[in-house]
Amino acid sequence: MNLTINGESKHFDNGTTLQALLVELGLAEKPVVIELNHKALAPSEFEAQPLSDGDQLEIITIAAGG
C-alpha cells in the first residue's frame, strides 16, 4: 500500500488503520492533527479509520513552547 504522508510517498506492506500507522511512525503517544484526503479528522476517529492505497495524509505534531 502506498500512502503520501506530508507530501512524501511511503510504502507499507499491509493495509492498516490510522492508529496502527501512528504507532508505526512513533506518533501514537503524541498530540497530532491529521488531515486524510483533505478532510480533518477528530482524534476519536483515528482508531477505526481504515487507510487505502493512494491515501494522502497531512500529520502535524502539536508542541508547546514560547
C-alpha positions, 0 to 999 in steps of 0.5 A, a space after each residue: 500500500 502506498 500512502 503520501 504522508 506530508 507530501 512524501 510517498 511511503 510504502 507499507 506492506 499491509 493495509 492498516 488503520 490510522 492508529 496502527 500507522 501512528 504507532 508505526 511512525 512513533 506518533 501514537 503517544 503524541 498530540 497530532 492533527 491529521 488531515 486524510 484526503 483533505 478532510 480533518 479528522 477528530 482524534 476519536 476517529 483515528 482508531 477505526 479509520 481504515 487507510 487505502 492505497 493512494 491515501 494522502 495524509 497531512 500529520 502535524 505534531 502539536 508542541 508547546 513552547 514560547 
